[in-house]
């Protein structure tokens, strides 16, 4: 994990810089505070440092979390760090995306494309979209509304009953993942 093991619960400290208003004249004191969630990179008097750490989670732990002093963190087998890799690179800020793309390709990592262009730089990746809850029964209407609005993309803002385990909302997707597949391919099977 990036940052410092400053909390046993591994929740990174955060600071909302936007709440301070004008940040142009930020004092030296504020530069050492968390300016965002996380602290992988940290400003120091001598420059800056990068820090990462690993936590062995294969045994149950009691931690302080969510205003509780004794919170049970169950054992979790995440596979460990064997075989894990990290890419550390340096470049001018304006070249960062280009270099990340080169690293993805060189290392055989996923490098998704939209309309033949890398998704991270494709203009279509930032296109507007219609957010509406849809299912197999009202998909045609949702697609029609999307086209009427002059948009190319349709987004379902609430397909899941629970996030994390991704249990689908059975009202919208009665046949579970088959219903989701039917809707996402745009070819629902009419009952």
C-alpha positions as CSV (number, residue, x, y, z in Angstrom):
1,X,0.0,0.0,0.0
2,X,1.2,3.5,-0.7
3,X,2.0,5.7,2.3
4,X,2.9,5.0,5.9
5,X,1.4,2.5,8.3
6,X,0.2,5.4,10.5
7,X,-3.1,3.7,11.3
8,X,-3.6,0.1,12.1
9,X,-6.8,0.2,10.0
10,X,-4.9,1.3,6.9
11,X,-7.2,4.1,6.3
12,X,-5.1,6.9,4.8
13,X,-5.2,10.3,6.4
14,X,-7.0,12.9,4.3
15,X,-7.2,16.6,4.1
16,X,-9.6,18.6,1.9
17,X,-7.4,21.3,0.3
18,X,-10.4,22.8,-1.6
19,X,-12.0,23.9,1.7
20,X,-9.1,26.3,2.3
21,X,-10.1,28.6,-0.6
22,X,-7.2,30.4,-2.3
23,X,-4.2,28.0,-2.2
24,X,-1.8,30.2,-4.1
25,X,-0.1,31.6,-1.0
26,X,0.0,28.3,0.9
27,X,2.4,28.5,3.9
28,X,5.3,26.1,4.4
29,X,3.3,24.7,7.5
30,X,0.5,23.6,5.2
31,X,2.8,21.9,2.7
32,X,3.6,19.1,5.3
33,X,-0.1,18.4,5.9
34,X,-2.0,15.8,3.9
35,X,-3.3,17.7,0.9
36,X,-5.3,14.8,-0.4
37,X,-6.1,11.2,0.7
38,X,-3.0,9.2,1.0
39,X,0.6,10.0,1.6
40,X,2.7,7.9,-0.8
41,X,4.7,11.0,-1.7
42,X,5.5,13.4,1.0
43,X,7.2,16.8,1.0
44,X,10.3,17.0,3.3
45,X,12.8,19.8,4.0
46,X,15.3,18.1,1.7
47,X,12.9,17.4,-1.2
48,X,10.4,14.6,-1.2
49,X,10.1,10.9,-0.4
50,X,8.1,7.9,-1.6
51,X,6.9,5.4,0.8
52,X,5.0,2.1,0.6
53,X,4.4,-0.8,3.0
54,X,2.8,-4.2,3.2
55,X,0.6,-5.6,6.0
56,X,0.2,-9.3,6.7
57,X,-3.5,-9.9,7.0
58,X,-3.6,-13.6,7.3
59,X,-4.4,-13.5,11.1
60,X,-7.4,-11.8,12.7
61,X,-6.6,-8.5,14.3
62,X,-8.2,-6.1,16.7
63,X,-7.9,-2.5,15.5
64,X,-9.3,0.9,16.2
65,X,-11.7,1.8,13.4
66,X,-14.8,3.9,12.7
67,X,-14.8,5.3,16.3
68,X,-14.6,1.9,17.8
69,X,-11.5,1.0,19.9
70,X,-12.0,-2.8,19.5
71,X,-13.0,-3.6,15.9
72,X,-12.4,-7.1,14.6
73,X,-10.5,-7.2,11.3
74,X,-11.0,-10.7,10.1
75,X,-8.1,-12.7,8.5
76,X,-7.9,-12.2,4.8
77,X,-5.8,-14.2,2.4
78,X,-5.0,-11.7,-0.3
79,X,-2.3,-13.8,-1.9
80,X,0.6,-11.8,-0.4
81,X,3.2,-9.9,-2.4
82,X,5.0,-12.8,-4.1
83,X,4.9,-12.0,-7.8
84,X,3.8,-8.4,-7.3
85,X,5.6,-5.7,-9.2
86,X,5.8,-1.9,-9.2
87,X,6.9,0.5,-11.9
88,X,8.7,3.5,-10.7
89,X,9.4,6.1,-13.3
90,X,10.2,9.8,-13.5
91,X,9.4,12.2,-16.3
92,X,8.0,15.7,-16.9
93,X,4.4,15.9,-15.7
94,X,3.1,16.4,-19.2
95,X,4.6,13.1,-20.3
96,X,3.2,11.0,-17.4
97,X,0.3,9.4,-19.3
98,X,2.4,8.6,-22.3
99,X,5.0,6.9,-20.2
100,X,2.3,5.0,-18.2
101,X,0.9,3.8,-21.6
102,X,4.4,2.6,-22.7
103,X,4.9,0.7,-19.4
104,X,1.5,-1.0,-19.7
105,X,2.3,-2.2,-23.2
106,X,5.9,-3.2,-22.4
107,X,4.7,-5.2,-19.4
108,X,1.8,-6.9,-21.1
109,X,-0.7,-5.1,-18.8
110,X,-4.3,-4.3,-19.7
111,X,-4.3,-1.3,-22.1
112,X,-8.0,-0.8,-23.0
113,X,-8.9,1.2,-26.1
114,X,-12.0,3.2,-27.1
115,X,-12.5,3.8,-30.8
116,X,-8.9,2.6,-31.4
117,X,-7.3,5.0,-28.9
118,X,-6.0,4.3,-25.4
119,X,-8.9,4.8,-23.0
120,X,-6.8,7.1,-20.8
121,X,-6.3,9.6,-23.6
122,X,-9.4,9.0,-25.7
123,X,-11.7,12.0,-25.8
124,X,-14.7,9.7,-26.0
125,X,-13.8,8.5,-22.4
126,X,-14.9,11.8,-21.0
127,X,-18.1,12.1,-23.1
128,X,-21.4,13.0,-21.4
129,X,-23.8,10.1,-20.7
130,X,-27.3,9.6,-19.4
131,X,-27.7,8.2,-15.9
132,X,-31.0,6.3,-15.6
133,X,-32.0,3.1,-13.9
134,X,-32.9,0.6,-16.6
135,X,-33.6,-3.1,-17.0
136,X,-34.6,-5.5,-19.7
137,X,-38.2,-4.2,-19.9
138,X,-37.3,-0.5,-20.3
139,X,-34.0,-0.7,-22.1
140,X,-35.4,0.4,-25.5
141,X,-37.0,3.5,-23.8
142,X,-33.7,4.3,-22.0
143,X,-31.7,4.0,-25.3
144,X,-34.3,6.2,-27.1
145,X,-33.9,8.9,-24.4
146,X,-30.1,8.6,-24.7
147,X,-30.3,9.2,-28.5
148,X,-32.8,12.0,-28.1
149,X,-30.3,13.8,-25.8
150,X,-27.6,13.4,-28.4
151,X,-25.5,11.1,-26.2
152,X,-23.7,7.9,-27.0
153,X,-23.5,6.4,-23.6
154,X,-26.1,5.1,-21.1
155,X,-25.2,4.5,-17.5
156,X,-27.2,2.6,-14.9
157,X,-26.5,4.3,-11.5
158,X,-28.0,1.6,-9.3
159,X,-27.7,-2.0,-10.7
160,X,-26.5,-3.5,-7.4
161,X,-28.4,-4.3,-4.2
162,X,-25.0,-4.4,-2.5
163,X,-21.6,-2.9,-3.6
164,X,-18.4,-4.8,-2.8
165,X,-20.0,-8.2,-3.4
166,X,-21.9,-6.9,-6.4
167,X,-25.2,-8.6,-5.7
168,X,-27.6,-7.5,-8.5
169,X,-30.9,-5.8,-7.8
170,X,-33.3,-8.7,-8.6
171,X,-36.1,-6.2,-9.4
172,X,-34.1,-4.8,-12.3
173,X,-32.3,-8.0,-13.2
174,X,-34.5,-11.0,-12.4
175,X,-32.3,-13.5,-14.1
176,X,-29.3,-12.1,-12.3
177,X,-26.1,-11.9,-14.5
178,X,-28.0,-13.3,-17.5
179,X,-30.3,-10.3,-17.3
180,X,-27.3,-8.0,-16.9
181,X,-25.6,-9.6,-20.0
182,X,-28.8,-9.2,-22.0
183,X,-29.1,-5.5,-21.1
184,X,-25.4,-4.7,-21.5
185,X,-25.2,-6.2,-24.9
186,X,-28.3,-4.4,-26.0
187,X,-30.1,-7.5,-26.9
188,X,-32.6,-8.4,-24.2
189,X,-34.5,-11.6,-24.6
190,X,-38.2,-10.6,-24.5
191,X,-40.3,-12.8,-22.3
